[in-house]
Amino acid sequence: MADGSAGTSVAKYVGYKISRVRWKPQPSGAIRPSDVFVAGSWDDKVNRVAVWRYDPSAPPSPPSSPSAPYPSEEGFVEPARVCEVGVEGDVMDLRFVDEERMAVGLSSGSVALLHFRAPQKTITRSRQWDRIHYITTRLQPRPVTAVATSGLTIATGGEDGRINILHPENSAPLRTIENADNAVVTGLVSTMKTELLATSSSGQLKLWDLRAPSVETPSRIMVM
């Protein structure tokens, strides 16, 4: 992690494996870059999504708690853990929906919507779509391998080759592309509010127009 000085980085030992790190977006018009980021874990008995704060301009303070910011042996301020919440399965992908909420794709086939409240320094689960990626039945869930957001719209792809379109206000997927690919969906990007780009382990790049009455067939297919 760069601390703003040329050629300088700061490391923090957390004691578990990190799979995804995302900076929290700043409000529109903010001058300073974000000093808050989230990190998801994998391959642990209980995985977690933790919120961290790193402000290299803040003066170091004596550690009043294990997560308090303090100078490292090299004299740099280390990131401080603000809060964390446990999740079911490995964190496979993580994207912010807005300044406070984030969609987390899990190896359990579920997607969790987490809400970080900065004033209260808490992170809670506001909604969860359980086992929406699966083979044959929900008793055979498959990992969520990709998450993309565009406004409040959330798209998820999985090892099952399925793509789900979600919204924070709906408990069930708005749309499901059952056979988006016959291989693993490895990446998703919202190119526009109504267009979704998907990559797969088969080496194909597919563009989906979500305005279409039927999304069984992509509008474009490219081979990489």
Rosetta silent file (secondary structure, phi, psi, omega in degrees, C-alpha in Angstrom):
SEQUENCE: MADGSAGTSVAKYVGYKISRVRWKPQPSGAIRPSDVFVAGSWDDKVNRVAVWRYDPSAPPSPPSSPSAPYPSEEGFVEPARVCEVGVEGDVMDLRFVDEERMAVGLSSGSVALLHFRAPQKTITRSRQWDRIHYITTRLQPRPVTAVATSGLTIATGGEDGRINILHPENSAPLRTIENADNAVVTGLVSTMKTELLATSSSGQLKLWDLRAPSVETPSRIMVM
SCORE:     score description
SCORE:     0.000 S_00000001
   1 L     0.000  124.839  179.302    0.000    0.000    0.000 S_00000001
   2 E   -77.103  142.794 -179.957    1.469    3.355   -1.036 S_00000001
   3 L  -103.747   10.392  178.877    1.465    6.072    1.601 S_00000001
   4 L    98.973  -14.725  177.603    1.697    8.981   -0.806 S_00000001
   5 L   -95.419  143.019 -177.108    5.463    9.293   -0.687 S_00000001
   6 L   -61.234  128.242  175.004    7.470    8.294   -3.747 S_00000001
   7 L    73.315   16.119 -177.237    8.789    4.760   -3.474 S_00000001
   8 L  -117.936  138.365  176.154    7.207    4.124   -0.063 S_00000001
   9 E  -136.946  158.622 -179.723    4.738    1.430    0.926 S_00000001
  10 L  -125.654  132.612  179.259    3.145    0.268    4.171 S_00000001
  11 L  -113.639  146.027  178.532    2.309   -3.354    5.000 S_00000001
  12 L  -131.748  121.277  176.658   -0.140   -4.628    7.598 S_00000001
  13 L   -83.646  123.971 -176.809   -0.208   -8.229    8.824 S_00000001
  14 L  -111.102  -14.798  175.089   -3.819   -9.285    9.431 S_00000001
  15 L    88.001    7.813  176.049   -3.452  -13.020   10.128 S_00000001
  16 L  -151.226  167.223 -175.213   -5.736  -14.344    7.384 S_00000001
  17 L   -82.041  133.567 -179.822   -5.860  -14.636    3.586 S_00000001
  18 E  -103.169  130.038  179.356   -7.199  -11.682    1.604 S_00000001
  19 E  -105.267  -33.332 -177.567   -9.015  -12.335   -1.681 S_00000001
  20 E  -142.870  141.124  175.518  -10.441   -8.898   -2.597 S_00000001
  21 E  -133.618  131.555  178.368   -9.696   -5.279   -1.679 S_00000001
  22 E  -137.535  136.176  173.640  -11.793   -2.286   -2.789 S_00000001
  23 E   -76.495  140.021  175.601  -11.561    1.395   -1.958 S_00000001
  24 L   -70.983  129.955  179.281  -14.786    2.978   -0.700 S_00000001
  25 L   -67.392  148.619  178.019  -16.056    5.545   -3.227 S_00000001
  26 L   -89.593  156.472  175.007  -16.104    9.170   -2.199 S_00000001
  27 L   -62.223  154.298  178.315  -19.181   11.428   -2.389 S_00000001
  28 L   -59.251  131.315  179.664  -19.563   13.428   -5.576 S_00000001
  29 L    91.057   -2.551  179.481  -17.444   16.577   -5.425 S_00000001
  30 L   -65.573  141.266 -178.138  -15.056   15.275   -2.758 S_00000001
  31 L   -89.936  -44.805 -177.295  -11.561   16.733   -3.043 S_00000001
  32 L   -82.175  147.404  174.004   -9.560   14.212   -1.049 S_00000001
  33 L   -69.400  162.290 -178.186   -9.206   10.577   -2.166 S_00000001
  34 L   -64.838  142.662  175.117  -10.865    7.916   -0.078 S_00000001
  35 L  -113.905   12.830 -179.456   -9.083    6.798    3.088 S_00000001
  36 E  -121.990  133.534  175.871  -11.415    3.814    3.684 S_00000001
  37 E  -137.835  161.342  178.206  -11.177    0.423    2.010 S_00000001
  38 E  -119.615  151.259 -178.967  -12.739   -3.001    2.508 S_00000001
  39 E  -138.034  132.586  177.765  -11.080   -6.413    2.340 S_00000001
  40 E  -107.588  150.518 -175.327  -12.644   -9.860    2.024 S_00000001
  41 E  -111.588  168.155  177.123  -11.049  -13.116    3.152 S_00000001
  42 L  -147.509  161.548  175.413  -10.966  -16.711    1.935 S_00000001
  43 L    58.099   41.609  176.026   -9.959  -20.179    3.151 S_00000001
  44 L  -125.793  161.721  178.762  -10.730  -19.459    6.803 S_00000001
  45 L   -60.103  -44.274  172.916  -13.047  -21.190    9.275 S_00000001
  46 L  -129.404  110.561  179.316  -15.149  -18.033    9.345 S_00000001
  47 E   -80.437  165.526 -173.010  -14.461  -15.616    6.515 S_00000001
  48 E  -148.371  161.057  167.016  -15.071  -11.923    6.884 S_00000001
  49 E  -118.281  119.583 -176.058  -15.390   -8.576    5.187 S_00000001
  50 E  -114.658  143.446  175.762  -13.472   -5.934    7.117 S_00000001
  51 E  -101.398  130.525 -178.688  -13.496   -2.158    6.792 S_00000001
  52 E  -123.620  151.314  175.554  -10.128   -0.435    7.179 S_00000001
  53 E  -122.767  132.722  178.152   -9.078    3.196    7.395 S_00000001
  54 L  -136.358  111.028  179.465   -5.725    4.467    6.215 S_00000001
  55 L  -127.136   96.187 -176.868   -4.878    8.149    6.453 S_00000001
  56 L   -65.672  -16.530 -179.730   -1.141    8.772    6.096 S_00000001
  57 L   -85.478  -12.869 -178.932   -1.617   12.466    6.920 S_00000001
  58 L   -76.880  140.504  177.869   -3.123   11.722   10.340 S_00000001
  59 L   -69.038  138.462  178.299   -0.737   11.930   13.315 S_00000001
  60 L   -62.203  144.934  177.393   -0.015    8.547   14.915 S_00000001
  61 L  -125.353  153.409  178.498   -1.697    7.891   18.247 S_00000001
  62 L   -60.211  143.559 -177.824   -0.861    5.375   20.977 S_00000001
  63 L   -70.798  108.507  176.312   -2.756    2.076   20.462 S_00000001
  64 L   -88.166  -13.568  177.695   -5.793    2.156   22.748 S_00000001
  65 L  -150.902  165.782 -179.293   -7.104   -1.036   21.114 S_00000001
  66 L   -58.061  -24.176 -177.731   -5.719   -3.745   18.796 S_00000001
  67 L  -101.829    5.433 -178.927   -7.182   -1.903   15.791 S_00000001
  68 L   -71.009  145.126  178.523   -6.059    1.614   16.732 S_00000001
  69 L   -67.451  139.161  179.501   -3.720    3.361   14.274 S_00000001
  70 L  -154.513  156.228 -179.062   -0.141    3.394   15.419 S_00000001
  71 E   -72.307  138.208  175.716    3.319    3.915   13.911 S_00000001
  72 L   -76.648 -179.605 -179.779    5.048    0.794   12.650 S_00000001
  73 L   -61.762  -26.613  179.637    8.681    0.044   13.410 S_00000001
  74 L   -85.612   -3.758  177.681    9.603    2.073   10.330 S_00000001
  75 L    93.182    6.869  179.082    7.616    5.055   11.616 S_00000001
  76 L   -96.331  149.678  176.335    4.694    4.851    9.178 S_00000001
  77 E   -76.615  129.236  179.522    1.056    4.837   10.213 S_00000001
  78 L   -90.070  157.981  174.587   -0.536    1.435    9.565 S_00000001
  79 L   -60.354  147.349  179.260   -4.129    0.884    8.429 S_00000001
  80 E  -115.091  131.044  177.671   -6.632    0.606   11.280 S_00000001
  81 E   -73.563  129.284 -178.976   -9.503   -1.869   11.268 S_00000001
  82 E   -92.227  -47.633 -179.530  -12.821   -0.061   11.756 S_00000001
  83 E  -168.185  170.276  178.121  -15.247   -3.009   11.851 S_00000001
  84 E  -156.908  161.318  177.895  -15.936   -6.386   10.273 S_00000001
  85 E  -140.880  143.874  179.066  -18.694   -8.907    9.644 S_00000001
  86 E   -80.628  149.634  178.212  -18.585  -12.659    9.073 S_00000001
  87 E  -132.620  159.849 -177.144  -19.806  -14.229    5.816 S_00000001
  88 L   -93.883  102.026  179.727  -20.693  -17.771    4.733 S_00000001
  89 L   107.655  174.594  177.757  -18.003  -18.980    2.355 S_00000001
  90 L   -71.890  146.062  172.544  -14.983  -17.459    0.645 S_00000001
  91 E   -80.527  113.432 -176.991  -15.232  -13.896   -0.651 S_00000001
  92 E   -94.056  -34.669  176.961  -14.927  -14.343   -4.433 S_00000001
  93 E  -157.775  160.815 -174.422  -15.669  -10.778   -5.545 S_00000001
  94 E  -155.447  128.429  178.629  -16.761   -7.498   -4.008 S_00000001
  95 E  -140.702  141.362  175.302  -18.122   -4.267   -5.518 S_00000001
  96 E   -76.487  138.394  174.988  -19.563   -1.094   -4.033 S_00000001
  97 L   -90.839  -40.939  174.494  -23.162   -0.302   -4.987 S_00000001
  98 L  -148.848 -159.812 -175.669  -23.033    3.208   -3.524 S_00000001
  99 L   -71.130  -17.172 -176.105  -21.017    5.048   -0.876 S_00000001
 100 L  -120.106  -26.051 -173.122  -22.242    2.787    1.943 S_00000001
 101 E  -110.245  147.123 -178.767  -23.380   -0.529    0.455 S_00000001
 102 E  -138.435  144.468  176.825  -21.405   -3.292   -1.224 S_00000001
 103 E  -100.028  129.137 -175.360  -22.326   -6.527   -2.993 S_00000001
 104 E  -119.981  118.010  176.268  -20.221   -9.543   -2.002 S_00000001
 105 E   -87.378  132.789 -172.385  -20.119  -12.707   -4.110 S_00000001
 106 E  -118.820  156.611  179.026  -19.486  -15.851   -2.055 S_00000001
 107 L   -69.938  -12.433  178.089  -18.294  -19.376   -2.767 S_00000001
 108 L   -79.140   -0.394 -177.241  -21.560  -20.628   -1.225 S_00000001
 109 L    86.540    0.692 -177.823  -23.430  -19.425   -4.324 S_00000001
 110 L  -102.566  162.066  175.840  -24.948  -16.539   -2.355 S_00000001
 111 E  -126.097  125.163 -179.860  -24.612  -12.780   -2.675 S_00000001
 112 E  -105.301  136.452  173.199  -24.581  -10.594    0.439 S_00000001
 113 E  -102.829  111.973 -176.618  -25.453   -6.901    0.464 S_00000001
 114 E  -104.587  144.962 -177.058  -23.459   -5.280    3.264 S_00000001
 115 E  -120.615  116.595  177.589  -24.077   -1.811    4.697 S_00000001
 116 E  -100.043  121.627  177.540  -21.225    0.198    6.211 S_00000001
 117 E  -108.139  105.081 -174.464  -22.297    3.062    8.458 S_00000001
 118 L   -62.512  -44.553 -178.741  -19.310    5.311    9.032 S_00000001
 119 L   -60.019  -38.475 -179.490  -20.701    7.385   11.962 S_00000001
 120 L   -87.918  -10.403 -177.461  -21.553    4.232   13.938 S_00000001
 121 L    55.185   49.926  179.863  -18.474    2.340   12.681 S_00000001
 122 E  -131.255  152.676  171.739  -20.567   -0.718   11.925 S_00000001
 123 E  -132.115  126.810 -175.851  -21.027   -3.057    8.972 S_00000001
 124 E  -133.290  161.523  176.847  -24.156   -5.205    8.777 S_00000001
 125 E   -88.773  115.613 -179.792  -25.892   -7.490    6.285 S_00000001
 126 E   -92.764  -23.044  176.786  -28.938   -5.669    4.891 S_00000001
 127 E  -161.901  153.880  173.342  -29.945   -8.404    2.428 S_00000001
 128 E  -144.036  131.198  174.583  -28.749  -11.770    1.140 S_00000001
 129 E   -98.871  106.264 -171.935  -29.698  -13.661   -1.994 S_00000001
 130 L   -81.712  131.232  170.729  -29.128  -17.278   -0.997 S_00000001
 131 L    46.463   49.637  179.070  -27.738  -19.885   -3.405 S_00000001
 132 L   -85.822   -4.361  171.274  -28.720  -18.058   -6.594 S_00000001
 133 L  -118.506  122.513 -173.125  -25.873  -19.827   -8.412 S_00000001
 134 E  -161.358  164.466  174.445  -26.249  -23.597   -8.496 S_00000001
 135 L  -107.482  119.667  176.624  -26.150  -26.754  -10.600 S_00000001
 136 L    68.744  -63.428  178.916  -29.551  -28.420  -11.141 S_00000001
 137 L  -133.518  165.409  179.383  -30.905  -27.566   -7.671 S_00000001
 138 L   -68.918   -8.314  174.872  -30.062  -25.130   -4.887 S_00000001
 139 L   -77.741   -6.134  177.774  -28.742  -28.124   -2.957 S_00000001
 140 L  -125.275   65.369 -177.069  -25.756  -27.986   -5.327 S_00000001
 141 E   -67.960  151.444  176.356  -24.609  -24.361   -5.094 S_00000001
 142 L  -123.080  149.920 -176.353  -21.694  -23.093   -7.161 S_00000001
 143 L   -60.643  145.414  169.584  -19.401  -20.165   -6.333 S_00000001
 144 E   -79.751  122.568 -172.882  -20.171  -16.630   -7.428 S_00000001
 145 E  -108.074  -10.830 -178.459  -17.151  -15.719   -9.552 S_00000001
 146 E  -154.638  142.407  176.886  -17.896  -12.154  -10.702 S_00000001
 147 E  -134.981  136.496  174.834  -19.824   -9.100   -9.499 S_00000001
 148 E  -136.087  150.085  178.108  -20.518   -5.851  -11.343 S_00000001
 149 E  -131.942  148.367  173.806  -22.570   -2.807  -10.349 S_00000001
 150 E  -146.021  104.286 -170.264  -24.158    0.066  -12.235 S_00000001
 151 L    63.716 -129.844  178.838  -26.054    2.433  -10.014 S_00000001
 152 L   -93.453    3.109  178.609  -28.237    0.241   -7.825 S_00000001
 153 E   -86.401  131.733 -178.881  -28.222   -2.618  -10.323 S_00000001
 154 E  -117.863  130.651  174.913  -26.061   -5.605   -9.361 S_00000001
 155 E  -116.426  137.463  178.517  -24.992   -8.311  -11.803 S_00000001
 156 E  -130.252  142.356  174.488  -23.449  -11.605  -10.684 S_00000001
 157 E  -123.274  155.460 -175.926  -21.871  -14.456  -12.634 S_00000001
 158 E  -142.126  178.964  176.383  -20.946  -17.890  -11.398 S_00000001
 159 L   -65.664  -16.155  179.780  -19.334  -21.238  -12.009 S_00000001
 160 L   -82.879   -1.214 -178.530  -22.742  -22.442  -13.160 S_00000001
 161 L    76.494   11.960 -177.675  -22.587  -20.220  -16.258 S_00000001
 162 L  -100.018  148.244  172.157  -25.569  -18.237  -14.990 S_00000001
 163 E  -120.754  130.662  176.828  -25.911  -14.425  -14.725 S_00000001
 164 E  -114.521  141.486  173.989  -28.296  -12.843  -12.216 S_00000001
 165 E  -109.098  122.607 -174.128  -29.512   -9.235  -12.167 S_00000001
 166 E  -120.989  162.222  173.731  -30.283   -7.999   -8.644 S_00000001
 167 L  -142.109  139.328 -176.668  -31.582   -4.856   -6.946 S_00000001
 168 L   -56.136  -26.004 -177.032  -31.225   -3.947   -3.246 S_00000001
 169 L   -88.940   -4.040 -177.317  -34.993   -3.495   -2.877 S_00000001
 170 L  -115.338  134.067 -177.617  -35.883   -6.917   -4.300 S_00000001
 171 L   -81.250  -15.131  178.631  -35.481  -10.202   -2.446 S_00000001
 172 L  -121.622  155.757  177.821  -35.348  -12.237   -5.674 S_00000001
 173 L   -56.485  139.963  176.152  -33.313  -11.686   -8.863 S_00000001
 174 L   -69.596  -41.070  178.796  -34.925   -9.266  -11.328 S_00000001
 175 E  -146.097  153.459  175.749  -33.691  -11.343  -14.266 S_00000001
 176 E  -135.835  126.663  172.699  -31.683  -14.495  -14.743 S_00000001
 177 E   -96.004   98.842 -170.607  -29.762  -15.505  -17.838 S_00000001
 178 L   -62.586  -43.123 -177.196  -29.863  -19.247  -17.290 S_00000001
 179 L  -119.599   57.401  179.426  -27.377  -20.262  -19.973 S_00000001
 180 L   -61.747  -33.915  178.036  -25.180  -17.214  -20.269 S_00000001
 181 L  -158.913  152.903  176.424  -22.238  -19.517  -20.956 S_00000001
 182 L   -89.163    8.705  176.679  -21.443  -23.217  -20.885 S_00000001
 183 L  -128.820 -174.296 -178.820  -18.277  -22.381  -18.916 S_00000001
 184 L   -72.897  131.497  172.682  -17.428  -20.336  -15.824 S_00000001
 185 E   -76.788  113.496 -172.363  -18.305  -16.634  -15.978 S_00000001
 186 E   -97.682  -18.490 -179.190  -14.960  -15.088  -15.019 S_00000001
 187 E  -160.758  148.538  178.118  -15.696  -11.373  -15.246 S_00000001
 188 E  -135.382  138.777  175.853  -18.511   -8.823  -15.561 S_00000001
 189 E  -139.190  128.908  174.207  -18.413   -5.143  -16.504 S_00000001
 190 E   -85.703  103.075 -178.900  -21.378   -2.775  -16.802 S_00000001
 191 E   -75.321  -33.208  173.866  -20.437   -0.763  -19.895 S_00000001
 192 E  -143.742  173.863  179.354  -23.685    1.219  -19.679 S_00000001
 193 L   -61.984  -23.743 -175.736  -26.738    1.067  -17.421 S_00000001
 194 L  -114.304    5.245 -179.110  -28.378   -1.248  -19.918 S_00000001
 195 E  -125.734  140.600 -178.599  -25.384   -3.210  -21.216 S_00000001
 196 E  -130.964  129.029  178.860  -23.372   -5.931  -19.544 S_00000001
 197 E  -104.915  130.012 -177.011  -20.085   -7.370  -20.762 S_00000001
 198 E  -127.250  136.772  172.919  -19.210  -10.908  -19.653 S_00000001
 199 E  -112.985  155.776 -178.583  -16.048  -12.980  -20.044 S_00000001
 200 E  -138.512  166.865 -179.973  -15.805  -16.714  -19.515 S_00000001
 201 L   -70.942   -8.374  176.433  -13.198  -19.424  -19.102 S_00000001
 202 L   -82.990   -3.831  178.648  -14.051  -20.580  -22.635 S_00000001
 203 L    86.541   16.518  179.048  -12.346  -17.457  -23.984 S_00000001
 204 E  -103.258  148.173  175.869  -15.516  -15.723  -25.139 S_00000001
 205 E  -118.369  119.454 -175.792  -16.563  -12.117  -24.616 S_00000001
 206 E  -120.739  138.737  178.023  -20.325  -11.568  -24.681 S_00000001
 207 E  -110.943  124.959 -178.644  -22.308   -8.326  -24.671 S_00000001
 208 E  -111.812  131.822  175.009  -25.820   -8.431  -23.247 S_00000001
 209 E   -97.194  106.103 -174.694  -28.461   -5.752  -23.855 S_00000001
 210 L   -74.498   -7.267  176.211  -30.598   -5.774  -20.722 S_00000001
 211 L   -79.091  -18.841 -175.996  -33.283   -3.676  -22.453 S_00000001
 212 L   -66.447  142.203  178.097  -34.171   -6.592  -24.719 S_00000001
 213 L   -57.316  -35.768  177.963  -37.397   -8.475  -23.883 S_00000001
 214 L  -123.110  135.529 -179.982  -35.404  -11.704  -23.978 S_00000001
 215 L  -115.374   24.622  179.251  -31.794  -12.061  -22.875 S_00000001
 216 L   -68.019  -26.374 -179.290  -31.352  -15.679  -23.862 S_00000001
 217 L  -123.199  129.277  178.894  -29.004  -14.608  -26.664 S_00000001
 218 L   -67.474  154.657  179.194  -26.239  -11.990  -26.329 S_00000001
 219 L   -74.478  -26.665  176.823  -26.242   -9.052  -28.750 S_00000001
 220 E  -146.586  146.173  175.330  -22.591   -9.688  -29.608 S_00000001
 221 E  -130.434  127.786  177.493  -20.093  -12.545  -29.167 S_00000001
 222 E  -125.094  143.807  179.110  -16.343  -12.129  -29.525 S_00000001
 223 E  -104.578  127.496 -178.047  -13.624  -14.761  -29.210 S_00000001
 224 L   -91.385    0.000    0.000  -10.469  -13.747  -27.375 S_00000001
